[in-house]
Amino acid sequence: QVQLVESGGGLVQPGGSLRLSCAASGSIFSINAMGWYRQAPGKQRELVASITSGGSTSYADSVKGRFTISSDNAKNTVYLQMNRMEPEDTAVYYCNANIRPRGTWRSDNYWGQGTQVTVSS
């Protein structure tokens, strides 16, 4: 089975930085893409950033220029570096990955457990 484990969330002051990590483990043949979503109270979940296995990245307009997504393919890990953080960044952040398990040709989406990020004075 495949699982994604997130770490790095917490409390940070406006203008500060945090780095989130998400490691995929289990019976993995390949990972096609990984990304980060977030959901604030009373709001819909939104895609923050994504990265393909080839290194192509995409960002939500609200975080462009402040956040950077990267990956270490050898470690099956994706990172989200968050700089110049704002109170509006407060949310639960979820890791997502499109993974092909060993023993199959089919790829499926998997989710991390979520980690709280709070930006406050």
Backbone bond lengths (Angstrom), bond angles and torsions (degrees), N, CA, C in turn:
res aa  C-N    CA-C-N  psi(-1)  N-CA   C-N-CA  omega(-1)  CA-C   N-CA-C  phi
1 Q - - - 1.440 - - 1.526 110.16 -
2 V 1.327 114.56 159.39 1.456 122.38 -176.63 1.518 109.40 -112.06
3 Q 1.322 116.32 139.21 1.451 120.85 175.05 1.520 110.68 -142.08
4 L 1.342 115.33 151.84 1.451 123.10 177.49 1.521 108.23 -118.75
5 V 1.319 117.08 128.29 1.451 122.59 -179.11 1.518 109.30 -119.36
6 E 1.343 116.45 124.18 1.449 122.84 -177.84 1.522 111.18 -100.91
7 S 1.323 115.29 154.39 1.452 121.68 174.34 1.524 109.37 -154.73
8 G 1.333 116.48 163.77 1.452 121.74 173.35 1.512 116.22 107.89
9 G 1.321 118.27 -5.32 1.448 120.14 179.11 1.518 112.05 -72.25
10 G 1.333 115.48 169.38 1.445 120.07 179.15 1.509 112.31 158.70
11 L 1.329 115.23 -163.51 1.456 123.34 -179.13 1.519 109.96 -100.72
12 V 1.327 115.91 133.45 1.455 121.15 179.05 1.525 108.83 -141.91
13 Q 1.333 116.79 150.47 1.455 121.34 178.10 1.524 110.94 -80.76
14 P 1.337 117.33 154.26 1.463 119.13 174.39 1.524 111.20 -53.47
15 G 1.324 115.10 136.97 1.450 121.00 -176.19 1.509 114.24 88.45
16 G 1.320 117.31 -9.39 1.446 121.44 -178.74 1.514 112.98 -85.66
17 S 1.337 115.11 -172.18 1.459 121.60 -174.98 1.519 111.52 -134.61
18 L 1.320 115.49 151.33 1.449 124.25 171.16 1.516 108.57 -142.69
19 R 1.329 115.92 153.83 1.454 120.88 172.89 1.521 109.65 -126.14
20 L 1.323 116.14 122.43 1.445 122.79 176.50 1.523 110.19 -95.31
21 S 1.326 115.75 145.43 1.451 122.06 176.58 1.513 109.68 -127.24
22 C 1.327 116.12 148.39 1.452 121.80 177.36 1.517 108.26 -143.17
23 A 1.321 116.55 118.44 1.452 122.42 -178.15 1.521 110.53 -111.26
24 A 1.317 116.39 126.17 1.457 122.15 175.49 1.519 109.68 -93.30
25 S 1.321 116.50 139.18 1.456 120.92 -179.98 1.520 109.57 -143.88
26 G 1.327 115.21 167.13 1.448 121.53 -179.78 1.515 111.69 114.18
27 S 1.318 115.44 -157.02 1.462 121.69 -176.33 1.527 109.67 -85.30
28 I 1.333 115.60 82.69 1.461 122.94 -174.15 1.518 110.43 -109.77
29 F 1.328 115.56 128.16 1.457 120.62 171.78 1.526 110.55 -88.68
30 S 1.329 116.47 -47.14 1.450 120.60 179.04 1.526 109.54 -160.03
31 I 1.332 115.28 158.78 1.458 122.86 174.42 1.520 108.38 -118.70
32 N 1.317 116.28 122.11 1.458 121.09 -176.84 1.524 112.40 -82.66
33 A 1.326 116.37 -37.83 1.454 120.92 -178.30 1.515 109.34 -161.91
34 M 1.338 116.16 155.46 1.449 122.24 174.70 1.521 108.70 -136.99
35 G 1.319 116.07 155.27 1.447 119.28 -179.14 1.509 112.35 -159.64
36 W 1.333 114.39 173.59 1.453 122.85 178.04 1.512 109.99 -123.94
37 Y 1.323 115.66 130.76 1.451 123.96 172.11 1.522 108.70 -114.27
38 R 1.332 116.39 160.00 1.454 120.06 173.41 1.522 110.06 -141.76
39 Q 1.327 114.86 153.60 1.446 121.18 178.95 1.519 109.63 -141.21
40 A 1.327 115.60 119.11 1.455 122.34 175.87 1.517 109.20 -93.73
41 P 1.339 118.07 156.78 1.466 120.30 179.53 1.520 112.34 -55.41
42 G 1.326 115.81 130.92 1.450 121.27 178.71 1.512 115.43 77.04
43 K 1.322 117.62 4.27 1.457 121.30 -178.70 1.517 110.92 -121.02
44 Q 1.325 115.82 160.26 1.453 121.22 176.52 1.523 110.56 -76.18
45 R 1.311 115.05 153.48 1.454 120.58 175.23 1.524 109.65 -67.77
46 E 1.320 116.72 137.14 1.451 121.25 -179.09 1.518 111.03 -128.57
47 L 1.310 115.17 149.34 1.458 121.35 175.91 1.523 108.88 -77.80
48 V 1.327 115.94 125.22 1.457 121.88 -179.51 1.523 111.05 -92.69
49 A 1.326 116.21 -49.18 1.458 121.31 -177.54 1.510 109.59 -161.11
50 S 1.316 116.82 153.78 1.457 121.60 177.74 1.512 109.76 -145.35
51 I 1.331 114.79 159.16 1.458 120.89 178.77 1.520 108.31 -146.83
52 T 1.323 116.68 136.75 1.454 121.62 177.88 1.523 110.06 -90.21
53 S 1.326 115.42 169.88 1.459 119.80 178.03 1.522 111.86 -62.50
54 G 1.333 116.78 -25.27 1.452 121.41 177.09 1.511 114.61 -84.23
55 G 1.342 117.68 -4.16 1.448 121.27 176.07 1.518 115.61 97.12
56 S 1.319 118.05 5.73 1.456 121.02 177.65 1.527 110.03 -75.65
57 T 1.342 117.51 129.91 1.457 122.12 -175.22 1.517 111.80 -115.84
58 S 1.339 114.85 156.59 1.449 122.25 177.17 1.523 108.46 -145.61
59 Y 1.360 117.22 145.04 1.451 122.12 -176.09 1.518 111.14 -135.51
60 A 1.323 115.44 147.89 1.449 120.30 168.48 1.526 109.21 -67.88
61 D 1.330 116.56 146.49 1.460 120.21 -178.62 1.532 112.24 -57.62
62 S 1.321 117.40 -33.49 1.448 121.44 -175.80 1.528 113.54 -68.05
63 V 1.331 117.86 -19.48 1.460 121.00 -177.86 1.514 112.70 -115.88
64 K 1.304 117.80 -4.97 1.458 121.58 -177.15 1.525 110.66 -59.79
65 G 1.315 115.92 130.88 1.452 121.36 -177.73 1.510 114.26 90.16
66 R 1.331 118.00 -15.13 1.462 122.03 179.88 1.524 112.39 -112.02
67 F 1.333 117.11 -35.46 1.461 122.08 -177.92 1.524 110.00 -106.89
68 T 1.323 115.65 149.65 1.457 121.83 176.49 1.518 109.61 -135.00
69 I 1.325 116.66 126.32 1.452 121.21 175.76 1.524 108.90 -100.14
70 S 1.315 116.59 141.18 1.450 121.84 177.95 1.520 108.94 -148.37
71 S 1.317 116.73 167.67 1.452 120.40 -179.10 1.517 111.00 -145.11
72 D 1.308 114.77 154.21 1.455 123.21 172.30 1.521 105.49 -119.03
73 N 1.313 116.43 98.19 1.458 120.60 -173.65 1.532 112.49 -63.99
74 A 1.321 116.73 -33.15 1.463 120.07 179.42 1.522 111.66 -65.35
75 K 1.333 117.38 -28.47 1.457 122.21 -179.48 1.523 113.12 -102.29
76 N 1.339 117.20 1.91 1.465 121.94 -177.44 1.527 111.36 52.48
77 T 1.313 115.81 44.76 1.454 122.06 -173.89 1.524 110.97 -128.13
78 V 1.328 115.84 139.57 1.452 122.38 175.32 1.527 108.60 -120.20
79 Y 1.336 116.14 146.31 1.453 122.61 -178.25 1.522 109.97 -124.85
80 L 1.315 115.69 153.05 1.452 121.59 171.08 1.522 107.99 -130.94
81 Q 1.327 116.09 107.43 1.456 121.89 175.95 1.518 108.27 -88.15
82 M 1.326 116.78 120.20 1.453 122.81 -176.01 1.520 108.71 -114.92
83 N 1.327 116.36 115.18 1.457 122.96 -179.68 1.518 110.54 -117.11
84 R 1.335 115.27 160.07 1.473 121.80 179.85 1.526 110.79 47.00
85 M 1.313 114.80 52.52 1.453 120.28 -173.53 1.526 111.75 -71.55
86 E 1.319 114.43 150.01 1.452 123.40 -176.46 1.528 109.71 -122.83
87 P 1.341 117.88 157.02 1.469 119.32 177.68 1.527 112.88 -55.18
88 E 1.314 117.52 -30.85 1.457 121.73 179.04 1.524 112.94 -66.64
89 D 1.323 118.06 -13.13 1.459 121.53 176.24 1.524 112.37 -80.08
90 T 1.321 117.72 -7.97 1.461 121.51 -179.94 1.525 110.35 -62.01
91 A 1.334 116.51 124.68 1.456 121.83 -177.40 1.525 108.76 -178.22
92 V 1.325 115.37 170.88 1.455 121.16 166.00 1.520 107.11 -88.63
93 Y 1.316 116.46 126.25 1.453 122.23 -178.41 1.517 110.01 -101.81
94 Y 1.330 116.02 131.39 1.454 122.84 -178.00 1.523 110.86 -118.46
95 C 1.297 115.81 132.45 1.452 122.04 173.50 1.527 109.66 -84.82
96 N 1.314 115.97 142.35 1.461 122.11 178.05 1.526 109.18 -134.65
97 A 1.337 116.01 144.31 1.456 120.08 177.53 1.512 110.31 -145.71
98 N 1.319 115.76 140.20 1.463 122.26 171.98 1.522 107.02 -97.57
99 I 1.333 115.98 113.31 1.462 122.04 -167.98 1.520 110.96 -126.88
100 R 1.322 115.65 138.68 1.460 122.25 169.76 1.517 108.18 -99.50
101 P 1.337 118.23 111.58 1.465 120.02 177.02 1.519 111.78 -70.37
102 R 1.309 115.59 158.41 1.460 120.67 173.59 1.528 110.04 -63.51
103 G 1.333 116.10 141.05 1.452 121.19 176.78 1.511 115.24 89.72
104 T 1.324 117.83 7.80 1.456 121.19 179.79 1.520 110.71 -147.87
105 W 1.334 115.84 156.35 1.456 122.26 174.04 1.522 112.02 -91.89
106 R 1.326 118.03 -8.35 1.456 122.89 -173.93 1.520 111.44 -93.97
107 S 1.332 115.54 137.37 1.457 122.40 174.87 1.522 110.16 -105.08
108 D 1.343 116.18 147.05 1.451 122.18 -179.64 1.519 110.54 -136.87
109 N 1.333 115.61 161.61 1.456 121.76 177.55 1.524 110.97 -87.70
110 Y 1.333 115.47 138.89 1.454 122.67 177.78 1.520 108.98 -128.62
111 W 1.340 116.16 153.13 1.464 122.12 -174.85 1.519 111.39 -127.21
112 G 1.321 115.30 143.56 1.446 121.42 170.55 1.513 111.12 -78.25
113 Q 1.334 115.68 175.87 1.464 120.47 -174.12 1.523 113.51 -80.24
114 G 1.308 117.90 -13.70 1.454 122.91 -176.91 1.513 111.86 92.80
115 T 1.328 116.25 143.03 1.455 121.78 177.18 1.524 109.09 -138.64
116 Q 1.333 116.09 135.29 1.460 121.54 -176.55 1.520 110.81 -79.17
117 V 1.325 115.37 131.51 1.461 122.85 172.72 1.516 107.88 -121.59
118 T 1.326 116.44 123.51 1.458 121.81 -179.17 1.519 109.60 -125.40
119 V 1.326 116.27 126.01 1.460 122.59 178.34 1.521 107.27 -111.59
120 S 1.322 116.48 111.61 1.458 121.15 -174.20 1.514 110.30 -158.55
121 S 1.349 115.27 151.27 1.454 121.17 174.15 1.512 111.88 -81.24
